[in-house]
Amino acid sequence: MKRNIDINEVSDGKLYEHNDMARLGCNDCTGCHDCCTGMGKSIVLDPMDIWRIEKECNIEFDALVSKYIEFNVVDGLILPNLRQENDKEECAFLNSEGRCSIHKARPGICRLFPLGRIYDDEGFKYFLQVYECSKTERSKIKIKKWIGIEDISSYEKYILEWHRFLKKCEEGQKELDENNKRVLVMYVLKTFYQTPFDISKEETSFYKEFYDRLNKAWELF
């Protein structure tokens, strides 16, 4: 999901890679879960997010939709995002203590916080959103440790390829009539979300399944 922001106004002015250190750790974190509240539709889920949650919760996609996620239009496509509940607009995965019930399988955007990504033709870099977290005393921690995904290089490659595909879909819709736009939107939704990835296997198998589907999708373009 694109954001129209001036990076110089929201960051510390630096761009980071996953081996860099940034002020991310919070020594006095009391689990305020401010970052899990009032996020609206901004926690957009990619296919790996869905696969991780289904695997962690041993839940099928339809059951996930009925309770934890919803669909909205993002850059011309129908994509899922985490559902917000009650008058406090809390994430549907918060437990009674206000903690994340799927922390090991939390979505990529949640893993990043308070980092963001900025893309260019070569790839992407991370930036630190200095005003997002309410805690001001933060210690330095290596970014790949903060994100908490073991094979960070494969994950970053996946994120970049997914970003490029979504960008191509957005651009391609400008050349399509309304009927073919709907065909494209439903194809992306069915291929990468509604058709399940195998949750009985590990990340390497997910990547293989994902790239098989992605390559077939690219052929259609």
C-alpha positions as CSV (number, residue, x, y, z in Angstrom):
1,M,0.0,0.0,0.0
2,K,1.5,3.3,-1.1
3,R,1.6,6.2,1.4
4,N,1.9,9.8,0.3
5,I,4.4,11.1,2.9
6,D,7.6,13.2,3.0
7,I,10.2,10.7,4.4
8,N,12.3,13.6,5.7
9,E,9.4,14.7,7.9
10,V,8.7,11.3,9.5
11,S,12.1,9.7,9.7
12,D,15.5,10.3,11.2
13,G,16.8,11.0,7.7
14,K,18.6,7.7,7.3
15,L,18.0,4.7,5.1
16,Y,18.8,1.2,6.5
17,E,19.5,-2.3,5.4
18,H,18.8,-5.4,7.4
19,N,22.3,-5.7,8.9
20,D,22.2,-2.1,10.2
21,M,21.4,-1.1,13.7
22,A,18.5,1.2,14.4
23,R,16.8,2.5,17.6
24,L,14.0,0.0,17.8
25,G,14.2,-1.7,21.1
26,C,12.1,-0.4,24.0
27,N,13.5,-1.2,27.5
28,D,10.3,0.1,29.3
29,C,7.7,-1.5,27.0
30,T,4.7,-2.3,29.1
31,G,2.6,-3.7,26.3
32,C,0.5,-0.6,25.7
33,H,-0.5,-2.0,22.3
34,D,-1.0,1.5,20.9
35,C,0.5,0.2,17.7
36,C,-2.3,-2.4,17.5
37,T,-5.1,0.1,18.0
38,G,-6.7,2.5,15.6
39,M,-4.8,1.3,12.5
40,G,-7.9,1.3,10.3
41,K,-7.3,-0.6,7.1
42,S,-3.5,0.0,7.0
43,I,-2.3,-3.5,8.0
44,V,-2.6,-5.0,4.5
45,L,-1.7,-8.7,4.4
46,D,0.5,-10.3,1.7
47,P,0.2,-14.0,0.8
48,M,2.9,-15.1,3.3
49,D,1.1,-13.3,6.1
50,I,-2.0,-15.3,5.4
51,W,0.0,-18.6,5.2
52,R,1.8,-17.9,8.5
53,I,-1.4,-17.1,10.3
54,E,-3.2,-20.1,8.9
55,K,-0.3,-22.3,9.9
56,E,0.0,-20.9,13.4
57,C,-3.7,-21.0,14.2
58,N,-4.4,-24.2,12.1
59,I,-7.3,-22.3,10.5
60,E,-8.6,-22.3,7.0
61,F,-9.0,-19.1,4.9
62,D,-12.8,-18.9,5.1
63,A,-12.6,-19.1,8.9
64,L,-9.9,-16.5,9.0
65,V,-12.1,-14.1,7.0
66,S,-15.1,-14.7,9.2
67,K,-13.4,-13.4,12.3
68,Y,-10.0,-11.8,11.8
69,I,-9.6,-10.1,8.4
70,E,-11.6,-8.1,5.9
71,F,-11.2,-7.0,2.3
72,N,-10.7,-3.5,0.9
73,V,-9.6,-2.0,-2.3
74,V,-5.9,-1.1,-2.3
75,D,-4.4,0.5,-5.4
76,G,-7.1,-1.0,-7.5
77,L,-6.9,-4.5,-6.1
78,I,-9.0,-6.3,-3.5
79,L,-6.6,-7.2,-0.7
80,P,-7.1,-8.4,2.9
81,N,-6.2,-6.4,6.0
82,L,-6.4,-7.1,9.7
83,R,-9.8,-6.4,11.2
84,Q,-10.3,-3.8,13.9
85,E,-12.8,-4.5,16.6
86,N,-14.9,-2.7,19.2
87,D,-15.0,1.1,20.0
88,K,-11.3,1.1,20.7
89,E,-10.6,-0.2,17.2
90,E,-8.3,-3.0,18.5
91,C,-6.7,-5.6,16.3
92,A,-8.9,-8.8,16.2
93,F,-5.8,-10.8,17.3
94,L,-5.3,-9.0,20.6
95,N,-6.0,-11.3,23.6
96,S,-7.7,-10.3,26.9
97,E,-4.4,-9.0,28.2
98,G,-3.9,-6.7,25.2
99,R,-1.1,-8.9,23.8
100,C,-0.8,-10.3,20.3
101,S,-2.1,-13.8,20.2
102,I,-0.2,-14.6,17.0
103,H,3.1,-12.9,17.8
104,K,5.2,-15.7,16.2
105,A,3.1,-15.4,13.0
106,R,2.5,-11.6,13.1
107,P,2.2,-9.9,9.7
108,G,5.1,-8.3,8.0
109,I,3.9,-4.7,8.6
110,C,3.6,-5.5,12.3
111,R,7.1,-7.0,12.3
112,L,8.5,-3.8,10.8
113,F,6.9,-1.3,13.2
114,P,8.2,1.4,13.7
115,L,10.1,0.8,10.5
116,G,8.8,1.4,7.0
117,R,10.0,0.5,3.5
118,I,10.9,2.9,0.7
119,Y,11.2,1.4,-2.8
120,D,13.2,2.4,-5.9
121,D,14.2,0.6,-9.2
122,E,16.9,-1.4,-7.4
123,G,14.9,-2.7,-4.5
124,F,14.0,-1.2,-1.1
125,K,15.5,0.3,2.1
126,Y,14.1,0.6,5.6
127,F,13.5,3.9,7.3
128,L,12.7,4.6,10.9
129,Q,9.3,6.3,11.6
130,V,10.4,8.4,14.6
131,Y,7.0,9.6,15.7
132,E,5.0,6.4,15.4
133,C,5.9,4.6,18.7
134,S,4.8,6.4,21.9
135,K,7.9,5.2,23.7
136,T,10.8,7.6,23.3
137,E,13.7,5.8,25.0
138,R,14.7,3.1,22.6
139,S,17.9,1.1,22.3
140,K,19.7,0.0,19.1
141,I,19.0,-3.4,17.7
142,K,19.9,-5.0,14.4
143,I,17.0,-4.7,11.9
144,K,17.0,-8.4,10.8
145,K,16.8,-9.4,14.5
146,W,13.9,-7.0,15.0
147,I,12.0,-8.4,12.0
148,G,12.5,-11.9,13.3
149,I,12.5,-13.9,10.2
150,E,15.3,-16.5,10.0
151,D,16.0,-16.3,6.2
152,I,15.8,-12.6,5.8
153,S,17.3,-12.5,2.3
154,S,14.7,-14.9,0.9
155,Y,12.0,-12.9,2.7
156,E,13.2,-9.6,1.3
157,K,13.4,-11.0,-2.2
158,Y,9.8,-12.2,-1.8
159,I,8.6,-8.8,-0.6
160,L,10.3,-7.1,-3.5
161,E,8.8,-9.5,-6.1
162,W,5.3,-9.1,-4.6
163,H,5.7,-5.3,-4.6
164,R,6.7,-5.3,-8.2
165,F,3.8,-7.6,-9.2
166,L,1.2,-5.4,-7.4
167,K,2.7,-2.3,-9.0
168,K,2.4,-3.9,-12.4
169,C,-1.2,-4.9,-11.7
170,E,-2.0,-1.3,-10.8
171,E,-0.3,0.1,-13.9
172,G,-1.9,-2.6,-16.1
173,Q,-5.4,-1.7,-15.1
174,K,-5.1,1.7,-16.8
175,E,-5.1,-0.1,-20.1
176,L,-8.0,-2.5,-19.3
177,D,-11.8,-2.0,-19.7
178,E,-14.0,-2.5,-16.7
179,N,-14.7,-6.1,-17.4
180,N,-11.1,-7.1,-17.7
181,K,-10.2,-5.0,-14.6
182,R,-12.6,-7.2,-12.6
183,V,-11.1,-10.3,-14.1
184,L,-7.6,-9.2,-13.0
185,V,-8.8,-8.3,-9.5
186,M,-10.5,-11.6,-9.0
187,Y,-7.5,-13.5,-10.5
188,V,-5.1,-12.0,-8.0
189,L,-7.5,-12.6,-5.1
190,K,-8.1,-16.2,-6.0
191,T,-4.6,-17.1,-7.0
192,F,-2.7,-15.6,-4.1
193,Y,-5.2,-15.6,-1.2
194,Q,-8.3,-17.8,-1.7
195,T,-6.3,-20.8,-3.1
196,P,-4.5,-22.2,0.0
197,F,-0.8,-22.6,0.3
198,D,0.3,-25.9,2.0
199,I,0.5,-25.1,5.7
200,S,1.9,-28.6,6.5
201,K,5.3,-27.6,5.1
202,E,8.0,-25.0,5.9
203,E,8.9,-21.6,4.4
204,T,11.0,-23.0,1.5
205,S,7.9,-24.8,0.2
206,F,5.8,-21.7,0.6
207,Y,8.3,-19.7,-1.5
208,K,8.3,-22.4,-4.2
209,E,4.5,-22.4,-4.4
210,F,4.4,-18.6,-4.5
211,Y,6.9,-18.3,-7.3
212,D,5.1,-21.0,-9.3
213,R,1.9,-19.0,-9.1
214,L,3.7,-15.7,-9.7
215,N,5.5,-16.9,-12.8
216,K,2.2,-18.1,-14.2
217,A,0.7,-14.7,-13.4
218,W,3.6,-12.9,-15.2
219,E,2.9,-15.1,-18.3
220,L,-0.5,-13.6,-18.5
221,F,0.9,-10.1,-18.7
